[in-house]
Amino acid sequence: MQIPKRLILCIVTGTLCVFSSQVLAGQLDLILNGRSYHIDADYDWNESNYGLGFEYQFDSNSRWIWSVTGNAFLDSQSDMSYMAGGGLKRRLFASQHPAGFYFDAGLVAFLMARADINDYRPFPGVLPAFSFGTKHVGINLTYLPEKAVREFAGARMLDPNISGVFFVQFRFRLPQLSGK
């Protein structure tokens, strides 16, 4: 049985309209990549990880928050790195104050491209992620555990004492582009 092209067009158009209305109801943030801290490091790593990106949080009526993110920044070797992915965080605290204080915790899965790992061939990763702030500004924290530093990033070759890395990003809501 052949499905009429008009029916397919109507289904696709309707699906896109529903999806786009949900997407436009979310929140778009500008991400300013900031600093990192290399725990117990002896090597002189770049801890000024400046760069730009975005994070889009889909509208949700639950405490679970889905997001997509992408950014470019100076990595620990002072080379440009690129990341794109998605996350799922749980809203652990949300105030009723007009400023909208919150605290979220979850995971971010991503593809990253770095000069020092496979010469910019993308590789996958999953890291814990924490966010806190208000409805207008916030901070993202991520932690790269010692095992990932040692086995995946190969940082132990340069710095045998390094035992993890914290990353900090600053979030700024873009109200004219987001639905809230």
VMD Tcl script that builds the backbone (N, CA, C; Angstrom):
set m [mol new atoms 540]
animate dup $m
set s [atomselect $m all]
$s set {name element resname resid chain x y z} {
  {N N MET 1 A 0.833 -1.183 0.000}
  {CA C MET 1 A 0.000 0.000 0.000}
  {C C MET 1 A 0.880 1.250 0.000}
  {N N GLN 2 A 0.623 2.142 -0.908}
  {CA C GLN 2 A 1.402 3.363 -1.023}
  {C C GLN 2 A 0.740 4.473 -0.225}
  {N N ILE 3 A 1.516 5.157 0.613}
  {CA C ILE 3 A 1.006 6.256 1.421}
  {C C ILE 3 A 1.063 7.517 0.574}
  {N N PRO 4 A -0.057 8.245 0.487}
  {CA C PRO 4 A -0.071 9.465 -0.325}
  {C C PRO 4 A 0.955 10.487 0.165}
  {N N LYS 5 A 1.594 11.172 -0.783}
  {CA C LYS 5 A 2.616 12.162 -0.451}
  {C C LYS 5 A 2.063 13.296 0.406}
  {N N ARG 6 A 0.818 13.669 0.167}
  {CA C ARG 6 A 0.205 14.748 0.964}
  {C C ARG 6 A 0.083 14.344 2.433}
  {N N LEU 7 A -0.260 13.086 2.685}
  {CA C LEU 7 A -0.373 12.605 4.060}
  {C C LEU 7 A 0.996 12.633 4.744}
  {N N ILE 8 A 2.011 12.187 4.035}
  {CA C ILE 8 A 3.373 12.231 4.592}
  {C C ILE 8 A 3.771 13.674 4.876}
  {N N LEU 9 A 3.498 14.573 3.940}
  {CA C LEU 9 A 3.821 15.985 4.123}
  {C C LEU 9 A 3.084 16.564 5.328}
  {N N CYS 10 A 1.812 16.219 5.498}
  {CA C CYS 10 A 1.040 16.707 6.650}
  {C C CYS 10 A 1.600 16.165 7.965}
  {N N ILE 11 A 1.965 14.893 8.005}
  {CA C ILE 11 A 2.517 14.293 9.219}
  {C C ILE 11 A 3.853 14.949 9.569}
  {N N VAL 12 A 4.716 15.109 8.584}
  {CA C VAL 12 A 6.024 15.735 8.825}
  {C C VAL 12 A 5.850 17.177 9.270}
  {N N THR 13 A 4.979 17.942 8.597}
  {CA C THR 13 A 4.754 19.339 8.957}
  {C C THR 13 A 4.174 19.452 10.363}
  {N N GLY 14 A 3.213 18.625 10.688}
  {CA C GLY 14 A 2.619 18.636 12.031}
  {C C GLY 14 A 3.628 18.291 13.105}
  {N N THR 15 A 4.448 17.285 12.829}
  {CA C THR 15 A 5.484 16.895 13.791}
  {C C THR 15 A 6.466 18.033 14.014}
  {N N LEU 16 A 6.893 18.687 12.933}
  {CA C LEU 16 A 7.817 19.811 13.060}
  {C C LEU 16 A 7.190 20.972 13.824}
  {N N CYS 17 A 5.912 21.243 13.608}
  {CA C CYS 17 A 5.236 22.324 14.335}
  {C C CYS 17 A 5.166 22.019 15.826}
  {N N VAL 18 A 4.821 20.798 16.186}
  {CA C VAL 18 A 4.765 20.414 17.596}
  {C C VAL 18 A 6.150 20.499 18.203}
  {N N PHE 19 A 7.133 19.946 17.495}
  {CA C PHE 19 A 8.504 19.951 18.022}
  {C C PHE 19 A 9.021 21.374 18.165}
  {N N SER 20 A 8.800 22.219 17.154}
  {CA C SER 20 A 9.333 23.580 17.222}
  {C C SER 20 A 8.681 24.379 18.339}
  {N N SER 21 A 7.405 24.172 18.618}
  {CA C SER 21 A 6.775 24.900 19.717}
  {C C SER 21 A 7.361 24.464 21.050}
  {N N GLN 22 A 7.724 23.182 21.167}
  {CA C GLN 22 A 8.364 22.723 22.403}
  {C C GLN 22 A 9.769 23.297 22.510}
  {N N VAL 23 A 10.493 23.330 21.410}
  {CA C VAL 23 A 11.853 23.862 21.430}
  {C C VAL 23 A 11.837 25.346 21.776}
  {N N LEU 24 A 10.951 26.108 21.194}
  {CA C LEU 24 A 10.902 27.542 21.442}
  {C C LEU 24 A 10.462 27.877 22.858}
  {N N ALA 25 A 9.920 26.918 23.588}
  {CA C ALA 25 A 9.483 27.157 24.957}
  {C C ALA 25 A 10.612 26.981 25.958}
  {N N GLY 26 A 11.774 26.562 25.521}
  {CA C GLY 26 A 12.886 26.291 26.430}
  {C C GLY 26 A 13.690 27.531 26.758}
  {N N GLN 27 A 14.925 27.312 27.221}
  {CA C GLN 27 A 15.787 28.391 27.675}
  {C C GLN 27 A 17.144 28.291 26.986}
  {N N LEU 28 A 17.584 29.389 26.419}
  {CA C LEU 28 A 18.875 29.441 25.743}
  {C C LEU 28 A 19.840 30.274 26.579}
  {N N ASP 29 A 21.015 29.712 26.852}
  {CA C ASP 29 A 22.040 30.397 27.632}
  {C C ASP 29 A 23.318 30.531 26.825}
  {N N LEU 30 A 23.983 31.680 26.977}
  {CA C LEU 30 A 25.330 31.879 26.465}
  {C C LEU 30 A 26.286 31.292 27.494}
  {N N ILE 31 A 27.242 30.492 27.049}
  {CA C ILE 31 A 28.231 29.896 27.943}
  {C C ILE 31 A 29.571 30.587 27.719}
  {N N LEU 32 A 30.152 31.083 28.811}
  {CA C LEU 32 A 31.515 31.602 28.785}
  {C C LEU 32 A 32.373 30.599 29.533}
  {N N ASN 33 A 33.241 29.924 28.793}
  {CA C ASN 33 A 34.152 28.988 29.444}
  {C C ASN 33 A 35.152 29.799 30.246}
  {N N GLY 34 A 35.452 29.314 31.435}
  {CA C GLY 34 A 36.261 30.111 32.332}
  {C C GLY 34 A 37.554 29.474 32.757}
  {N N ARG 35 A 37.517 28.729 33.824}
  {CA C ARG 35 A 38.721 28.248 34.463}
  {C C ARG 35 A 38.664 26.741 34.664}
  {N N SER 36 A 39.844 26.184 34.865}
  {CA C SER 36 A 39.956 24.788 35.281}
  {C C SER 36 A 40.934 24.733 36.443}
  {N N TYR 37 A 40.864 23.660 37.180}
  {CA C TYR 37 A 41.789 23.433 38.273}
  {C C TYR 37 A 42.269 22.000 38.178}
  {N N HIS 38 A 43.553 21.815 37.980}
  {CA C HIS 38 A 44.170 20.497 37.847}
  {C C HIS 38 A 44.653 20.056 39.229}
  {N N ILE 39 A 43.972 19.117 39.817}
  {CA C ILE 39 A 44.204 18.694 41.197}
  {C C ILE 39 A 45.562 17.997 41.326}
  {N N ASP 40 A 46.348 18.420 42.309}
  {CA C ASP 40 A 47.667 17.853 42.616}
  {C C ASP 40 A 48.635 17.910 41.437}
  {N N ALA 41 A 48.468 18.861 40.537}
  {CA C ALA 41 A 49.299 18.933 39.333}
  {C C ALA 41 A 50.680 19.506 39.638}
  {N N ASP 42 A 51.685 18.931 39.011}
  {CA C ASP 42 A 53.044 19.465 39.043}
  {C C ASP 42 A 53.355 20.221 37.754}
  {N N TYR 43 A 52.750 19.789 36.655}
  {CA C TYR 43 A 52.948 20.405 35.349}
  {C C TYR 43 A 52.199 21.737 35.308}
  {N N ASP 44 A 52.670 22.662 34.522}
  {CA C ASP 44 A 52.051 23.987 34.402}
  {C C ASP 44 A 50.976 23.969 33.312}
  {N N TRP 45 A 49.796 23.441 33.648}
  {CA C TRP 45 A 48.681 23.359 32.701}
  {C C TRP 45 A 48.051 24.725 32.498}
  {N N ASN 46 A 47.439 24.929 31.329}
  {CA C ASN 46 A 46.645 26.132 31.098}
  {C C ASN 46 A 45.343 25.987 31.878}
  {N N GLU 47 A 45.111 26.879 32.806}
  {CA C GLU 47 A 43.876 26.838 33.587}
  {C C GLU 47 A 42.946 27.989 33.229}
  {N N SER 48 A 43.283 28.735 32.190}
  {CA C SER 48 A 42.418 29.782 31.659}
  {C C SER 48 A 41.799 29.247 30.375}
  {N N ASN 49 A 40.691 28.558 30.520}
  {CA C ASN 49 A 40.061 27.851 29.406}
  {C C ASN 49 A 39.004 28.711 28.733}
  {N N TYR 50 A 39.416 29.870 28.232}
  {CA C TYR 50 A 38.477 30.825 27.663}
  {C C TYR 50 A 37.857 30.297 26.378}
  {N N GLY 51 A 36.586 30.618 26.203}
  {CA C GLY 51 A 35.867 30.229 25.003}
  {C C GLY 51 A 34.401 30.560 25.129}
  {N N LEU 52 A 33.655 30.279 24.066}
  {CA C LEU 52 A 32.226 30.575 24.011}
  {C C LEU 52 A 31.435 29.335 23.623}
  {N N GLY 53 A 30.175 29.341 24.022}
  {CA C GLY 53 A 29.295 28.260 23.636}
  {C C GLY 53 A 27.853 28.594 23.971}
  {N N PHE 54 A 27.016 27.570 23.918}
  {CA C PHE 54 A 25.606 27.731 24.241}
  {C C PHE 54 A 25.135 26.505 25.012}
  {N N GLU 55 A 24.054 26.673 25.727}
  {CA C GLU 55 A 23.339 25.555 26.340}
  {C C GLU 55 A 21.856 25.839 26.187}
  {N N TYR 56 A 21.142 24.880 25.648}
  {CA C TYR 56 A 19.702 25.019 25.482}
  {C C TYR 56 A 19.007 23.989 26.359}
  {N N GLN 57 A 18.173 24.456 27.297}
  {CA C GLN 57 A 17.409 23.562 28.158}
  {C C GLN 57 A 15.990 23.489 27.623}
  {N N PHE 58 A 15.563 22.265 27.341}
  {CA C PHE 58 A 14.209 22.053 26.839}
  {C C PHE 58 A 13.200 22.293 27.954}
  {N N ASP 59 A 12.040 22.814 27.586}
  {CA C ASP 59 A 10.981 23.065 28.546}
  {C C ASP 59 A 10.513 21.744 29.146}
  {N N SER 60 A 10.295 21.743 30.453}
  {CA C SER 60 A 9.891 20.520 31.126}
  {C C SER 60 A 9.014 20.854 32.320}
  {N N ASN 61 A 8.035 20.020 32.558}
  {CA C ASN 61 A 7.192 20.182 33.733}
  {C C ASN 61 A 7.667 19.309 34.878}
  {N N SER 62 A 8.765 18.608 34.686}
  {CA C SER 62 A 9.282 17.737 35.743}
  {C C SER 62 A 10.585 18.307 36.286}
  {N N ARG 63 A 11.145 17.641 37.274}
  {CA C ARG 63 A 12.420 18.066 37.853}
  {C C ARG 63 A 13.598 17.579 37.014}
  {N N TRP 64 A 13.332 16.774 35.978}
  {CA C TRP 64 A 14.383 16.306 35.073}
  {C C TRP 64 A 14.523 17.304 33.939}
  {N N ILE 65 A 15.756 17.736 33.680}
  {CA C ILE 65 A 16.011 18.779 32.689}
  {C C ILE 65 A 16.927 18.230 31.598}
  {N N TRP 66 A 16.404 18.194 30.366}
  {CA C TRP 66 A 17.193 17.772 29.197}
  {C C TRP 66 A 17.804 19.017 28.567}
  {N N SER 67 A 19.019 18.869 28.046}
  {CA C SER 67 A 19.666 20.013 27.405}
  {C C SER 67 A 20.567 19.551 26.264}
  {N N VAL 68 A 20.883 20.499 25.387}
  {CA C VAL 68 A 21.921 20.313 24.372}
  {C C VAL 68 A 22.918 21.445 24.572}
  {N N THR 69 A 24.163 21.161 24.248}
  {CA C THR 69 A 25.209 22.143 24.487}
  {C C THR 69 A 26.299 22.022 23.437}
  {N N GLY 70 A 26.996 23.095 23.219}
  {CA C GLY 70 A 28.146 23.087 22.325}
  {C C GLY 70 A 29.040 24.258 22.675}
  {N N ASN 71 A 30.349 24.054 22.574}
  {CA C ASN 71 A 31.251 25.163 22.831}
  {C C ASN 71 A 32.637 24.902 22.281}
  {N N ALA 72 A 33.393 25.977 22.194}
  {CA C ALA 72 A 34.792 25.946 21.752}
  {C C ALA 72 A 35.594 26.715 22.787}
  {N N PHE 73 A 36.757 26.174 23.170}
  {CA C PHE 73 A 37.516 26.785 24.247}
  {C C PHE 73 A 38.988 26.391 24.168}
  {N N LEU 74 A 39.825 27.144 24.858}
  {CA C LEU 74 A 41.242 26.793 25.002}
  {C C LEU 74 A 41.340 25.685 26.039}
  {N N ASP 75 A 41.967 24.577 25.677}
  {CA C ASP 75 A 42.055 23.446 26.602}
  {C C ASP 75 A 43.287 23.555 27.494}
  {N N SER 76 A 43.561 22.505 28.230}
  {CA C SER 76 A 44.665 22.497 29.193}
  {C C SER 76 A 46.033 22.609 28.542}
  {N N GLN 77 A 46.114 22.341 27.231}
  {CA C GLN 77 A 47.368 22.464 26.490}
  {C C GLN 77 A 47.443 23.785 25.719}
  {N N SER 78 A 46.455 24.676 25.931}
  {CA C SER 78 A 46.335 25.965 25.236}
  {C C SER 78 A 46.023 25.805 23.757}
  {N N ASP 79 A 45.426 24.665 23.380}
  {CA C ASP 79 A 44.928 24.438 22.026}
  {C C ASP 79 A 43.412 24.595 22.029}
  {N N MET 80 A 42.846 24.908 20.865}
  {CA C MET 80 A 41.390 24.976 20.775}
  {C C MET 80 A 40.815 23.562 20.850}
  {N N SER 81 A 39.738 23.420 21.618}
  {CA C SER 81 A 38.981 22.175 21.707}
  {C C SER 81 A 37.528 22.493 21.422}
  {N N TYR 82 A 36.809 21.483 20.922}
  {CA C TYR 82 A 35.416 21.664 20.527}
  {C C TYR 82 A 34.587 20.542 21.136}
  {N N MET 83 A 33.388 20.889 21.608}
  {CA C MET 83 A 32.529 19.914 22.264}
  {C C MET 83 A 31.081 20.172 21.896}
  {N N ALA 84 A 30.337 19.079 21.656}
  {CA C ALA 84 A 28.894 19.157 21.435}
  {C C ALA 84 A 28.265 17.925 22.068}
  {N N GLY 85 A 27.129 18.123 22.723}
  {CA C GLY 85 A 26.500 16.977 23.373}
  {C C GLY 85 A 25.167 17.326 23.989}
  {N N GLY 86 A 24.739 16.456 24.865}
  {CA C GLY 86 A 23.465 16.630 25.546}
  {C C GLY 86 A 23.577 16.164 26.977}
  {N N GLY 87 A 22.666 16.658 27.791}
  {CA C GLY 87 A 22.726 16.306 29.201}
  {C C GLY 87 A 21.360 16.053 29.787}
  {N N LEU 88 A 21.385 15.392 30.925}
  {CA C LEU 88 A 20.190 15.173 31.735}
  {C C LEU 88 A 20.577 15.496 33.168}
  {N N LYS 89 A 19.890 16.503 33.733}
  {CA C LYS 89 A 20.152 16.907 35.111}
  {C C LYS 89 A 18.849 16.843 35.902}
  {N N ARG 90 A 19.002 16.641 37.180}
  {CA C ARG 90 A 17.873 16.617 38.108}
  {C C ARG 90 A 17.894 17.920 38.898}
  {N N ARG 91 A 16.773 18.611 38.923}
  {CA C ARG 91 A 16.669 19.839 39.722}
  {C C ARG 91 A 16.521 19.415 41.173}
  {N N LEU 92 A 17.585 19.630 41.956}
  {CA C LEU 92 A 17.598 19.229 43.357}
  {C C LEU 92 A 17.038 20.304 44.278}
  {N N PHE 93 A 17.132 21.557 43.838}
  {CA C PHE 93 A 16.603 22.664 44.623}
  {C C PHE 93 A 16.128 23.749 43.678}
  {N N ALA 94 A 14.949 24.288 43.951}
  {CA C ALA 94 A 14.426 25.433 43.209}
  {C C ALA 94 A 13.656 26.308 44.187}
  {N N SER 95 A 14.067 27.556 44.324}
  {CA C SER 95 A 13.399 28.455 45.264}
  {C C SER 95 A 12.166 29.076 44.622}
  {N N GLN 96 A 11.311 29.575 45.442}
  {CA C GLN 96 A 10.138 30.317 44.979}
  {C C GLN 96 A 10.438 31.809 44.881}
  {N N HIS 97 A 11.650 32.190 45.193}
  {CA C HIS 97 A 12.085 33.586 45.121}
  {C C HIS 97 A 11.996 34.071 43.674}
  {N N PRO 98 A 11.665 35.320 43.441}
  {CA C PRO 98 A 11.573 35.830 42.065}
  {C C PRO 98 A 12.860 35.668 41.251}
  {N N ALA 99 A 14.010 35.640 41.918}
  {CA C ALA 99 A 15.266 35.457 41.190}
  {C C ALA 99 A 15.418 34.042 40.656}
  {N N GLY 100 A 14.695 33.074 41.210}
  {CA C GLY 100 A 14.717 31.703 40.710}
  {C C GLY 100 A 15.983 30.935 41.017}
  {N N PHE 101 A 16.441 30.932 42.267}
  {CA C PHE 101 A 17.634 30.170 42.638}
  {C C PHE 101 A 17.415 28.673 42.399}
  {N N TYR 102 A 18.474 27.978 41.943}
  {CA C TYR 102 A 18.370 26.543 41.659}
  {C C TYR 102 A 19.704 25.843 41.886}
  {N N PHE 103 A 19.638 24.516 41.995}
  {CA C PHE 103 A 20.814 23.654 42.023}
  {C C PHE 103 A 20.448 22.368 41.294}
  {N N ASP 104 A 21.239 21.997 40.270}
  {CA C ASP 104 A 21.005 20.800 39.455}
  {C C ASP 104 A 22.237 19.906 39.483}
  {N N ALA 105 A 22.008 18.599 39.338}
  {CA C ALA 105 A 23.114 17.643 39.226}
  {C C ALA 105 A 22.726 16.589 38.202}
  {N N GLY 106 A 23.694 16.139 37.408}
  {CA C GLY 106 A 23.408 15.123 36.399}
  {C C GLY 106 A 24.639 14.735 35.611}
  {N N LEU 107 A 24.393 14.336 34.358}
  {CA C LEU 107 A 25.449 13.882 33.462}
  {C C LEU 107 A 25.346 14.604 32.125}
  {N N VAL 108 A 26.491 14.800 31.494}
  {CA C VAL 108 A 26.543 15.347 30.138}
  {C C VAL 108 A 27.321 14.352 29.279}
  {N N ALA 109 A 26.701 13.901 28.194}
  {CA C ALA 109 A 27.358 13.037 27.208}
  {C C ALA 109 A 27.717 13.918 26.011}
  {N N PHE 110 A 28.879 13.669 25.413}
  {CA C PHE 110 A 29.339 14.588 24.380}
  {C C PHE 110 A 30.302 13.909 23.415}
  {N N LEU 111 A 30.524 14.612 22.313}
  {CA C LEU 111 A 31.633 14.340 21.409}
  {C C LEU 111 A 32.571 15.527 21.531}
  {N N MET 112 A 33.855 15.241 21.644}
  {CA C MET 112 A 34.847 16.295 21.773}
  {C C MET 112 A 35.937 16.095 20.734}
  {N N ALA 113 A 36.526 17.187 20.294}
  {CA C ALA 113 A 37.665 17.139 19.375}
  {C C ALA 113 A 38.780 17.984 19.971}
  {N N ARG 114 A 39.942 17.338 20.144}
  {CA C ARG 114 A 41.115 17.998 20.729}
  {C C ARG 114 A 42.345 17.667 19.889}
  {N N ALA 115 A 43.289 18.595 19.851}
  {CA C ALA 115 A 44.522 18.378 19.097}
  {C C ALA 115 A 45.342 17.236 19.680}
  {N N ASP 116 A 45.387 17.131 21.010}
  {CA C ASP 116 A 46.257 16.145 21.652}
  {C C ASP 116 A 45.643 14.751 21.772}
  {N N ILE 117 A 44.403 14.583 21.351}
  {CA C ILE 117 A 43.762 13.264 21.359}
  {C C ILE 117 A 43.279 12.980 19.945}
  {N N ASN 118 A 43.959 12.110 19.245}
  {CA C ASN 118 A 43.607 11.697 17.877}
  {C C ASN 118 A 43.589 12.848 16.867}
  {N N ASP 119 A 44.367 13.891 17.104}
  {CA C ASP 119 A 44.498 14.995 16.158}
  {C C ASP 119 A 43.150 15.519 15.671}
  {N N TYR 120 A 42.295 15.879 16.603}
  {CA C TYR 120 A 40.969 16.465 16.361}
  {C C TYR 120 A 39.936 15.491 15.816}
  {N N ARG 121 A 40.183 14.201 15.856}
  {CA C ARG 121 A 39.100 13.268 15.526}
  {C C ARG 121 A 38.177 13.202 16.731}
  {N N PRO 122 A 36.864 13.376 16.525}
  {CA C PRO 122 A 35.931 13.392 17.660}
  {C C PRO 122 A 35.953 12.080 18.442}
  {N N PHE 123 A 35.826 12.208 19.759}
  {CA C PHE 123 A 35.748 11.057 20.643}
  {C C PHE 123 A 34.622 11.304 21.644}
  {N N PRO 124 A 33.988 10.228 22.130}
  {CA C PRO 124 A 32.866 10.389 23.057}
  {C C PRO 124 A 33.329 10.507 24.505}
  {N N GLY 125 A 32.466 11.066 25.331}
  {CA C GLY 125 A 32.722 11.146 26.759}
  {C C GLY 125 A 31.436 11.368 27.524}
  {N N VAL 126 A 31.478 11.064 28.804}
  {CA C VAL 126 A 30.371 11.328 29.730}
  {C C VAL 126 A 30.999 11.828 31.022}
  {N N LEU 127 A 30.501 12.960 31.523}
  {CA C LEU 127 A 31.036 13.537 32.751}
  {C C LEU 127 A 29.902 13.973 33.669}
  {N N PRO 128 A 30.165 13.985 34.976}
  {CA C PRO 128 A 29.177 14.550 35.907}
  {C C PRO 128 A 29.103 16.061 35.701}
  {N N ALA 129 A 27.925 16.614 35.921}
  {CA C ALA 129 A 27.726 18.046 35.729}
  {C C ALA 129 A 26.858 18.603 36.848}
  {N N PHE 130 A 27.213 19.783 37.314}
  {CA C PHE 130 A 26.472 20.473 38.359}
  {C C PHE 130 A 26.236 21.903 37.908}
  {N N SER 131 A 25.060 22.432 38.192}
  {CA C SER 131 A 24.728 23.812 37.842}
  {C C SER 131 A 24.037 24.467 39.030}
  {N N PHE 132 A 24.338 25.734 39.252}
  {CA C PHE 132 A 23.605 26.492 40.253}
  {C C PHE 132 A 23.607 27.952 39.842}
  {N N GLY 133 A 22.602 28.677 40.331}
  {CA C GLY 133 A 22.500 30.084 40.001}
  {C C GLY 133 A 21.096 30.591 40.141}
  {N N THR 134 A 20.767 31.569 39.294}
  {CA C THR 134 A 19.430 32.153 39.253}
  {C C THR 134 A 18.884 31.976 37.841}
  {N N LYS 135 A 17.682 32.516 37.610}
  {CA C LYS 135 A 17.117 32.352 36.269}
  {C C LYS 135 A 17.832 33.202 35.222}
  {N N HIS 136 A 18.716 34.120 35.646}
  {CA C HIS 136 A 19.429 34.969 34.695}
  {C C HIS 136 A 20.906 34.637 34.533}
  {N N VAL 137 A 21.568 34.168 35.588}
  {CA C VAL 137 A 22.986 33.831 35.542}
  {C C VAL 137 A 23.226 32.556 36.335}
  {N N GLY 138 A 24.289 31.853 35.977}
  {CA C GLY 138 A 24.595 30.630 36.705}
  {C C GLY 138 A 26.018 30.167 36.450}
  {N N ILE 139 A 26.353 29.086 37.116}
  {CA C ILE 139 A 27.668 28.470 36.994}
  {C C ILE 139 A 27.491 26.984 36.731}
  {N N ASN 140 A 28.230 26.462 35.750}
  {CA C ASN 140 A 28.308 25.027 35.486}
  {C C ASN 140 A 29.644 24.520 36.012}
  {N N LEU 141 A 29.620 23.406 36.716}
  {CA C LEU 141 A 30.839 22.747 37.189}
  {C C LEU 141 A 30.873 21.337 36.627}
  {N N THR 142 A 32.037 20.922 36.159}
  {CA C THR 142 A 32.234 19.564 35.652}
  {C C THR 142 A 33.535 19.033 36.237}
  {N N TYR 143 A 33.570 17.728 36.425}
  {CA C TYR 143 A 34.744 17.100 37.014}
  {C C TYR 143 A 35.203 15.950 36.129}
  {N N LEU 144 A 36.483 15.967 35.771}
  {CA C LEU 144 A 37.116 14.873 35.038}
  {C C LEU 144 A 37.880 14.045 36.066}
  {N N PRO 145 A 37.400 12.831 36.388}
  {CA C PRO 145 A 38.036 12.039 37.443}
  {C C PRO 145 A 39.432 11.545 37.067}
  {N N GLU 146 A 40.169 11.148 38.078}
  {CA C GLU 146 A 41.550 10.703 37.917}
  {C C GLU 146 A 41.674 9.583 36.890}
  {N N LYS 147 A 40.756 8.630 36.914}
  {CA C LYS 147 A 40.832 7.503 35.969}
  {C C LYS 147 A 40.759 7.998 34.521}
  {N N ALA 148 A 39.874 8.942 34.250}
  {CA C ALA 148 A 39.756 9.489 32.890}
  {C C ALA 148 A 41.002 10.282 32.516}
  {N N VAL 149 A 41.545 11.033 33.469}
  {CA C VAL 149 A 42.770 11.794 33.215}
  {C C VAL 149 A 43.907 10.839 32.855}
  {N N ARG 150 A 44.014 9.756 33.604}
  {CA C ARG 150 A 45.112 8.805 33.430}
  {C C ARG 150 A 44.951 7.970 32.161}
  {N N GLU 151 A 43.785 7.349 31.982}
  {CA C GLU 151 A 43.617 6.374 30.906}
  {C C GLU 151 A 43.206 6.981 29.577}
  {N N PHE 152 A 42.429 8.038 29.630}
  {CA C PHE 152 A 41.882 8.548 28.386}
  {C C PHE 152 A 42.654 9.742 27.858}
  {N N ALA 153 A 42.848 10.722 28.694}
  {CA C ALA 153 A 43.491 11.952 28.234}
  {C C ALA 153 A 45.009 11.832 28.171}
  {N N GLY 154 A 45.573 10.838 28.837}
  {CA C GLY 154 A 47.017 10.649 28.798}
  {C C GLY 154 A 47.799 11.719 29.532}
  {N N ALA 155 A 47.147 12.457 30.415}
  {CA C ALA 155 A 47.820 13.555 31.119}
  {C C ALA 155 A 48.876 13.053 32.088}
  {N N ARG 156 A 48.775 11.813 32.541}
  {CA C ARG 156 A 49.758 11.277 33.494}
  {C C ARG 156 A 51.154 11.188 32.890}
  {N N MET 157 A 51.241 11.131 31.554}
  {CA C MET 157 A 52.563 11.087 30.914}
  {C C MET 157 A 53.338 12.378 31.186}
  {N N LEU 158 A 52.623 13.510 31.190}
  {CA C LEU 158 A 53.256 14.794 31.467}
  {C C LEU 158 A 53.299 15.103 32.958}
  {N N ASP 159 A 52.292 14.611 33.686}
  {CA C ASP 159 A 52.126 14.989 35.083}
  {C C ASP 159 A 51.665 13.771 35.885}
  {N N PRO 160 A 52.586 12.975 36.421}
  {CA C PRO 160 A 52.205 11.736 37.098}
  {C C PRO 160 A 51.401 11.940 38.382}
  {N N ASN 161 A 51.382 13.132 38.941}
  {CA C ASN 161 A 50.665 13.367 40.194}
  {C C ASN 161 A 49.252 13.904 40.015}
  {N N ILE 162 A 48.866 14.278 38.791}
  {CA C ILE 162 A 47.539 14.851 38.582}
  {C C ILE 162 A 46.468 13.828 38.966}
  {N N SER 163 A 45.455 14.311 39.703}
  {CA C SER 163 A 44.443 13.367 40.181}
  {C C SER 163 A 43.022 13.779 39.829}
  {N N GLY 164 A 42.851 14.638 38.845}
  {CA C GLY 164 A 41.531 15.048 38.390}
  {C C GLY 164 A 41.555 16.497 37.938}
  {N N VAL 165 A 40.465 16.907 37.291}
  {CA C VAL 165 A 40.361 18.278 36.800}
  {C C VAL 165 A 38.925 18.771 37.010}
  {N N PHE 166 A 38.795 19.968 37.565}
  {CA C PHE 166 A 37.507 20.657 37.659}
  {C C PHE 166 A 37.453 21.712 36.566}
  {N N PHE 167 A 36.268 21.889 35.949}
  {CA C PHE 167 A 36.050 22.926 34.946}
  {C C PHE 167 A 34.907 23.822 35.410}
  {N N VAL 168 A 35.011 25.123 35.153}
  {CA C VAL 168 A 33.970 26.079 35.508}
  {C C VAL 168 A 33.547 26.834 34.252}
  {N N GLN 169 A 32.238 26.933 34.073}
  {CA C GLN 169 A 31.662 27.743 32.997}
  {C C GLN 169 A 30.665 28.718 33.614}
  {N N PHE 170 A 30.490 29.858 32.971}
  {CA C PHE 170 A 29.520 30.852 33.417}
  {C C PHE 170 A 28.379 30.891 32.407}
  {N N ARG 171 A 27.148 30.931 32.918}
  {CA C ARG 171 A 25.951 30.906 32.075}
  {C C ARG 171 A 25.210 32.229 32.168}
  {N N PHE 172 A 24.786 32.739 31.007}
  {CA C PHE 172 A 24.011 33.969 30.951}
  {C C PHE 172 A 22.786 33.728 30.072}
  {N N ARG 173 A 21.609 33.901 30.627}
  {CA C ARG 173 A 20.358 33.700 29.892}
  {C C ARG 173 A 20.235 34.712 28.776}
  {N N LEU 174 A 19.780 34.266 27.624}
  {CA C LEU 174 A 19.522 35.129 26.487}
  {C C LEU 174 A 18.007 35.270 26.353}
  {N N PRO 175 A 17.400 36.203 27.072}
  {CA C PRO 175 A 15.935 36.260 27.144}
  {C C PRO 175 A 15.258 36.552 25.819}
  {N N GLN 176 A 15.888 37.311 24.956}
  {CA C GLN 176 A 15.234 37.642 23.691}
  {C C GLN 176 A 15.148 36.434 22.761}
  {N N LEU 177 A 15.966 35.391 22.998}
  {CA C LEU 177 A 15.953 34.215 22.148}
  {C C LEU 177 A 15.276 33.018 22.799}
  {N N SER 178 A 15.099 33.046 24.112}
  {CA C SER 178 A 14.493 31.905 24.764}
  {C C SER 178 A 13.033 32.195 25.054}
  {N N GLY 179 A 12.318 31.132 25.349}
  {CA C GLY 179 A 10.896 31.242 25.570}
  {C C GLY 179 A 10.540 31.774 26.934}
  {N N LYS 180 A 11.509 31.964 27.825}
  {CA C LYS 180 A 11.195 32.402 29.196}
  {C C LYS 180 A 12.030 33.610 29.568}
}
mol reanalyze $m
mol bondsrecalc $m
mol representation Tube
mol addrep $m
